[in-house]
Amino acid sequence: MSCCLVLAVGWMGAFVSNQVAVLKAQYDGKDPACPCVLSHGDLHPGSVMANVASGKVKVIDPEFTVYAPPGLDVGSLLSGFVLAAVHHAHRPLPERAEASAAVASLRAAAAQVEPQHSTLNTKH
């Protein structure tokens, strides 16, 4: 192995080790530059159980809980809703009425959580 290659590998090894240490500190919530919060880590519509009669909502499956940026769970959950809406919007015609009701329900729920989003385009 040439001297330059040994130096390059040594430098890359130190660089990678440093980056791993930074990521570990961020993951553990110990990096002041990365204000992380305790997050579910795998929040999607299937992890949210809602009882319409009682008005209670529970979140299940916490096995991927991590310290992460505050928007991780919100983004994950919203992406699941968007994917479901897209899926339902492209179902065969006989099933679209049911899909439209599901999308309308999602929009109504989003409007309750974030009123500023209640003016989103209602066409799909």
Secondary structure by P-SEA (a helix, b strand, c coil): ccaaaaaaaaaaaaaaaaaaaaaaaaaacccccccccccccccccccccccccccbbbbcccccccccccaaaaaaaaaaaaaaaaaaaaccccaaaaaaaaaaaaaaaaaaaccccccccccc
